Amino acid sequence: MDKFSDFLSSVQRAFRQVTETGFVFLGFVVLVYLLLGEQSGGFVLSVIANISVMVNVLTPQVLGAVGLGLALLYLTKNRRE
């Protein structure tokens, strides 16, 4: 059981590292767009367009549902401990 637990821990660490690297890359792309504007290239412009579409999808109802879900997760997690 310890081997399996160690394996899951290493997989979780790897996923976290990949996610953090992705967020750093995304921040770098946004920084390039802020510095160069419309001259930053096709890839950067497509990433910024995708981010703007995602932001437009986040309506107040979606944010409320996510907040409610996080609050319920927090409450149930604290109840187990």
Steps between C-alpha positions, in 0.01 A plus 500: 500500500792734569631454145163596357475801730850612400410453133185712536698765684758518222227518233329779692832686527556461125151629415549797732834582340355479147209723603729759658720499190192555281388797708848653483501453121155658475616795709802539272278503191275766656808705590625481141159618379500789746847606388459457124126539445369408157854442370558203733422229245231252412551256786490767769193661344318165483578430867372845598185444289437169678548664839253775409242241387543314829459821700182586309355157585549562873168663580399588857289182511802285414714675760226452760473130418877455526504690829216287637679183392822609667314592818330159511832327438657700782216416739503128423878480521502666843224271625711186435792621710 
